[in-house]
Amino acid sequence: MAKVGVVLSGCGVFDGSEITEAVAILVALDKRGAQIVCMAPNTAQAGVVNHLTKKADAHARNVMEESARIARGKVTDLASVRAGDVDALVFPGGFGAAKNLSDFASKGANCTVHPEVRRVVLEVHAAGKPIGLACIAPVLAARILGQESPKLTIGTDAGTADAIRSMGGEHVETDPTGVCVDERNRLVTTPCYMNDVGPWVVYQGAERMVEEVLRMAGTR
């Protein structure tokens, strides 16, 4: 049974993990018998958004505490996770990946990645274990692993694709349920809500990504 770390970035598309993507990934993993470990950095959110009005909210929130809403309370502090604790990592999308796990939302290709996210990705990559990233999350791999020329997809969004190339990645266009598999770097990416699609399309892409991640985890 593969043990898969799901790295969350809060709760809600505009300031955390995209909930449909996160749940689709959790369901796809559970369907295949994977042992799931949800994890998140124990840090303040970069900002809070009222998801009804889509306006900034003055209330402070913690990324790990908000992630616990998706994880049903079972969430691990990312700082305590080492590569030996998991067989693979998976990152749902949502603006939390671009605001809390990195500052891509404000700095684009000049972004930096949260130090614990950077550390765990580098450790897992160095161990030859697979990493799956959905929606906007592939920008994390481009920033962290750009020197390895990773092949990644965010679908067809030209601006984000250009940013990935600027950070050293190779962008591969895919259809909404498609996946990009980089066997050399052991990365699997899928667009999810980078497209204007519904939950069923998101689930299909998430399932295909999970399938490839687990395949890689079993062939290490």
N, C-alpha and C positions, 0 to 999 in steps of 0.2 A: 504494500500500500504506500503510495507516494505521499509525502508530507509537504504540503504546499502553503507557503506564506502569502497571504493576500494583504497587500499594503494599501491601507485606506488613508484618506486625507481629510476626513471630516464627514459631514452628512448633508448632501444637497448639491445640486449641479453648480450653483453659482459661487459657492465658497468652500466646497468639500468634494467628496466622492459623488459621482453621478449614481444615484441609488439604483436605477434599473440596470445599469451596467454591472454594479457591484453584486446585485442579487443574481443576475444572469450568470455571472462567473461562479458565484457560490453554488448555485443549482447545478451548473455543468460539472463542477468538481465533485460535488456530493453524489451526483448521478453515476459517476465513474469510480466511486469508492475512495476518493482521495481523503486524507486527513487534513483538515483545514485549520490553519492558524492565522487568525486575523491580527494585524499589527498596525501601529501608527506611531508617529513621533509624538512625544509628550511635550507639546509646545503650543503657544498661543496661535490662533488663526491669524493670518495676515489681515483679514477683514471679515466682517459678517454682513451678509446680504439678506434682507427680508424677501423670501421667495415669492410672496404674494405681490408685493409692490415692485420688486426688483431694484429696490433702493438700499443704500447702505444703512446698516443698523448699528447704533452706538454700543450695543452690548458686546462685551468681550466673550469669546468662546475658546475652548481648548480643543485642539485637533483630536487628541486621543479620546477625550470624553465624548465628543460628537461622533467619532467613529464607532464608539461603543453602542450607539443607537442601531447601527446596521448589524453589528456583530452580536447583538443580543447580550451585551455586557461582557462578552469574552474577547477582550482585546489585549494584546501584549505590547509593552513599550518597545519600540523599534530599537532603542539603545541597547536592549538586552539580547537582541537576536544576533546570532553568528551563522556563517554559511553552513556549518555542520548541523545546525538545528533544522534545516529544511532540505528538500530535494529540488525545489523550484520556488520561484517568486512570480506573483502576478500582480499587476497594477491596473485597477479600473481607472477610467478617466474622470472627467469633471474638472471644474476650474480649480479645485483643491490641489490637483497635480501641478498646476501652473501658478498657484498662489502660495500654497503651504509646503508642498514638497520641493518647490523651486520658486523662482520669481520670473518665470518665463512670461507670465501675463503682462508684466510691466517692462521687462527688459529684452524680450525676444531672444535672439541668438546670442546676446551678451549676458544671458542669465547665469545664475549660480544655482546649485542644487543644495538642499538641506544636507548638512554634513553627515547625519546618520543614514539618510537615503543613499547618498554617494558611497559611503563606506560599505553598506550591506550589498549594494549592487556590484561594487568592485570585488568584494569577497566571493559572492555567489558566482560571478563571471569567472574569476580566477580558478574556482573549483570546478569549472566546466559544467555547471548546472544551468538549466534553462530559465529564461525570464520572459514572461508574457506581458505585453503592455497594450492597453486599449485606448481608443479615442485620442486625446491630446497627450496621454502619458508617454508615447514614444519619444517625445522631445527630451525626456529625462535620459533615455539611453543615448540619444545623439549627443547631449552635453557631456555625459559621464564617459562614454565609450567612443567618442568621435575619432580618436586616434586609431581605432580598429576598423574604421570605415563601415559601420553597421548598416545593413539593409533594413529599412523601416517603411511602414506605411501609416499615413493618417487619412488615406482615401485619395481625394483629389483636390484638397484645399491648397491652392497655389502658394499663399503666403506662408503657411506653416511648413509646407514642403521646402520652400526656399530657405527657411530658418534651419531646417534639418540639414540641408546641404551646407549651409554656412558653418554649422557646428561639426562638419566632417562626415555626416551620414549620407547614405545613398537612398533617396526616396523612390519607392516603387508604388505606382498607382494601382489601386485595387477597386473592385466594385464594393458596394456597401456591406456584403457579407463575406468579403474576401479576407484572406490572411496573407501576410508576407512572412516567409520562413527564412531566416538567416541561419543556415546550418553551421557555418563556421563560427559565428559568434553566439550561437544557441539562443537566438532571439525570435519571438513570434509576436507579431503586431496585427491589429485589426482596427478598422475605423470607428465602428459603433456610431455614436451620436455626432461624429464629425460630419455626418451626412444628415439631411433632413428626412429622417426615417422614423418608424414606429418601434415599439418594444420587441415585436417578433423578429424584425430584421436585426436588431441589436443582439437578441438572444442567439440567433444563428451564427453571427460573427463571433460572439463570445464563446459559443460551444466549439466552433472550429479552432479557435485559438487555444482553448483548454485542451482539446484533443491533441494538438501538436505539442504543447508543453509537456503533457503527460507521456507522450511518445518519446520525446527527448529524455525525460527524466528516467525512463525505463531502459534507455540505451547507453547510459553514461558508463 
